[in-house]
Amino acid sequence: MKHVLILTATLTTCGYCAAQEAAVEKLIAQSEAPIQERISNIVDALSQSRVDPRRNLAALREANLLIESVADRGEIVKQVAIFAASPASREGRPFEAQVILEVLDLPPKIVIRVLAPYVNSENLQLRSFVRNWLESHDTCGGSGGSSFESLNYQIYLDYVRVNLNMSEEVPPALVEFMYERSPERALMVFHHANPQRHAETVAKLREMQEELEADRQQLDDEGASETPQQRKTDREKEIRQKVESELRREVLMAEHIVSNAIWLKENKFGEEFQKALPEAKAQLWKLSERDEWWARLYVAEIMRKHRELRQPLVIQRLSADENALVSEKARSVKQ
């Protein structure tokens, strides 16, 4: 059985690698010579001067010509990615591609939508370009961190929300990147992206059905002017908003308690940390039992990064999680 499992894992990995290679080949096959020529012109302009790329007038001029010649901004980003991934590219191509994007100054939300599928590309140059760009725009993982409403938070939130609304998968590699950079912010992104889809919402709405029926009967007895259907619709909307608000508060409170404990530990408030530790562990346990995979992934990532918060039973349970990202992250936790 062990050999079968190893073979299965090997075949799965090989299949993933083959898919990645095919995706890169498909990307490179979409190269547009006129656009690539204009990209090369930007590089030439940059190479002829050591001034800040954003102040390089020749490079800016070439960038404007490119933008004016291609209406689809996403296509421009794709062609820059092709420039970085080209088999004939030099070692410094990923950095050059990143600088090109800086000169082009395209909306980050467009860039992330195009580049997200290639976060873990088998093409080393493409992967380096994508990850470098993301890291340079993502301040959550750096020292000092940005505020909750930081630019990159909103970009991620918009991207995830659009994907969910269109029933499209968020690339697992991007999800993993987000959680590795900042599990706290990643949790908030997925939590706020589509809170109305919580399975708990349905359950709690059912529990409140009797209350709804009682309220409706009371309104009938009082002879309200609204129609029964309108009263039902308004009350259901009110209850749904209340339930969703409660669910948001639960996750927000859990994240706050855990983050506070981590802050106490990192700032060497040992006694205070020990007092906060039991509640932080309790909140992680609760989050690990939620239906949403992104909450369980948060728990696995937190326990991977912070030994003091680890709970063997939680790690064991998450290691067998049906979500591949969760189970893989939990299995990487060193007991």
N, C-alpha and C positions, 0 to 999 in steps of 0.2 A: 504493500500500500504506500509506503514511504517513497518508493521509486516512482510510483504512479503520480503521486502528488508533485514530486520534483519535476517529472516530465511535463505535467500539466502546467506548472508554473513557468517552466522554460518555454513551452510553446506559446503561452499567453504573452510572456515578455517579448518573444520573437515576433509575435503577431503585432504587438504594440509598436515595436521598432519599425517593422515593415510599413505599418500604417503611417508612422511619422515620416519615414523616408518618402513614401508616396505623396504625402501632403506637401513636402518641400519640393519634390520634383514637379508637382502640379503647380505650385506657386511660381517656381522659376520659369516654367513653360509659358507663364502669362506676362513675360517681360515685354515691354513696349519700347522699341528702339528710340523713338523721338523723346520719350520721357527720360529714358536712361541717359541720353545725350545731354539733356538739360541738367540732370543730376550730376553728371561728370563735369559740366561747366561750373557748377557750384563748388565742387571739390577743387577744381583748378584755381578758382578765385580765392578760395580759402588758403590754398597752399602757397600763394604768392604774397601773403601778408601774415604777420604775426599778431595783428590787432584782434581784439575781442570779436568773435564771429558775428555777434549781433551789431557790430559797428563796422563790419567789412562791407563797404558800399558796393563793391563789385559783386560779392556773394549775395548781398541783399537784392541787387538788381536781377541777378540770374534767378534767384528764388521767386521774385515777383513775376518774372516771365513764365516760370513753370506754373505758378498758381493761376495766372491768367489764361494759360493754354489748356488747363485741365479743370473742368468744372467740378468733377467728383473728387473731393478732398480725400476720401478713403482710398481712391485709386492711387493718389500720390503717395500715401503712406505705404501702400502695398508695393509700389515700385521701389521705394527706399528700402523696404525689407528684402526685395529681390536683389537690390544692389549689395546689401550686406551678405546675402546668402550665396551669391554667385560663386560657382566652383573656381572661377579664375580670379577671385578676389584676393587681395593682399591681407596680410595678418592684421593690419590696422583698420580694415573695413568696418568692423562693428562700431568702433569709435567714430569713424568718419560719418557713418550713417546716423549715429546719434547727434552729431553736430549739425548734420544737414537738417534734421527735424527741428533742432533748436532755431536754426536760421529761418526755416519755413514758418515756424511759430503757428502750427495748426492746432485747433482745439484738442486738448488731451482726450476728451470723450471719443473723438473720432479715431485717434491714435490707438487707444486701448482696445477699441472694438476690433480693429484690424490685427493688432499684434497679439492679443490674448491667446489665440490658439497655438502660438509658437513659444510659449514660456519655457517649455521643456523640449524644444525641438532637438532632433538627433543631429541637425546641422549645427555644429559648435559655434560658427560665426553668427548665425541667425539667433541662436539661443542667447549668446553673449550680448548681442545688440538689444534684444527685447528686454532681457533682465536688467541690463544697465539702464535702459530708458526708464523702466518701471521704478527701479531703486532711486534714480535721480529725482523722480517726481513723487515718490512715496516717502513722506517724512515720519510715518508712524513707527517705523522700526528703528529710527535713529535716536540718538541721545536727545533728551529734551522733548521729543515728540511734539506734535502739533495739537491744536485744540480739537474738540470733538467735531466741530463743523469745518474741519480742514478741507482744503481743495481736493486732495486725493480721496478723502472719505466720500465726498459728494460724487466724484467721478465713478468710484466703485459702486456706490449705491445706485446711481442712474443706470450704469451698465447692467448690474444684476437685475434690477427691477424690469428693465426692457426685455432682458432675456427670459425672465419668468413670465412676463405678460405675453410673450410670443411663444411660450412653451419650448424655449430653446435651452439647452444645457449650458451652464457656465463651465468653461473648460476646467477640468479637475486640477490641472497644473496651476492655473491662476488661483483657484481656491486655496490650494496648498501654499502658494506663495503668500497670499494674503494672511493666512493663519500663522505662517512662520514669522512674518514681519511683525504682526501685532494681532494675537488672538482676540484681544478685547475689541479692537475696531472691526475685525472681521465678523465677530459675533453680532455687533450692532448693524453692520451692513446687511447681513442676511435676515436679521430680525426685523429691520425696518423696511426691507425691500418688498415684502408681501405678507404683512402680519395677518391678514384676513384668512390666510390658508391654513392656519393652525388647526390641527385635528381637535385640539381641546375646545376650540370655539364651538364646534358642532356639538360636542358632548355637553358643554355648559348651557348651550341654547336649549337643548332637550330638557335638561334639568329645570330650566326656568319656564318650561311650557305651561306648567300648572299655574304659575304666577301670571303668565300672560292671559290664560283663560279666565282667571279670577278678575283681573283688571278689566277684561272685555265685558264680563258679566256686570261688573259694577257700573261701567259706562252705560250699558244698556238700561240698567235700572234707573240711572240718573237722567236718561233721555237725552244723551249728548247729540249735538247737531251733526256730527260727522257720520259718514256711512260706516257700517261695520267693517268693510274691507279697508277703508282708509285708516280707521282706528287700529286695525290689525297690522297694517303696513308700518304705520308710525311707531307703534309699540315694539314691533320686531326690530326696526332700525335702531331704536333707543337701546334695546337690550343687547343687540349685537355690538354697538359702539361701547357699551359698558363692559362687556366681556372682553373685547379686544383691548380695551384700555387696561383692564386688570392683567391680562397676559403680558402686555408690554411692560407694565410695572414690575411683574415678577422677574422677567429677564433683566431689566435694568437694575433692579435691586440686587440680584444675584451677582451681576457683573461688578457692581460697585463694591459689594462686600469682599469679593475675591481680589479685585484690584487694590482695595485698601490694605488688605493683608499683605499682598506682594510689595506694596509701597513701604509698609512698615518694616518688612524684612530687608529690602534693598537699602533702606536708609538706617539700618542697624538699631531700630527700636525693638530690641529683643523681647523685653517684658510685654510690651503692647502687642507685638506680633503673636506671642504665645496666647494672649487673651483672645485675639481675633481669629486664631487658627481653627478652633472647633467649628465656628459658624461658617467660615470660608469652606471648610471641608463639607459641611452639611449642604451648602448651596451647590457645590460641585456635584455632590451625589444627586441632588434633585435635578440638576441640569442633565446629568448623564441618563436620566430616566425619561427625558422628554421625547416626544415623537419626532421632533425636527432634527435631522442629521447634523445641521450646522451647530446646534447647541452641544451635541455629543462630541463633535469634532473640537469644539472649543475646550471641553473638559480634557480630552486626550492631549491637546497641545499644551495646555496649562500644566498638566501633570508631567509632560515630557520636559518642560523647561524648569519646573520648580519641584525639587525632590520632597520638600516638606509638605507639599499638598497632595502627594501621591497616596492613593488608597488601593491596595492590591485587589480587592474585590471589584472595584470599578474598572480598573485596568483589565482585569480578566474578562469581565463582561463586555467591555468595549472591543477587546481583541477579537471577539467573535461577532462583532457588529455586522449587520447586513450591508452597511455602506462601506465600500472599499476604502475610501479615504479615512474613515474613522478607525476601522480595524487595523489598517496599515500603520496609522499614527500611534495607536495604542500599543501595538506589538513592538514599536520602536522604543517604548519607554523602558529604561533600565531599572529593574526592581532593586 
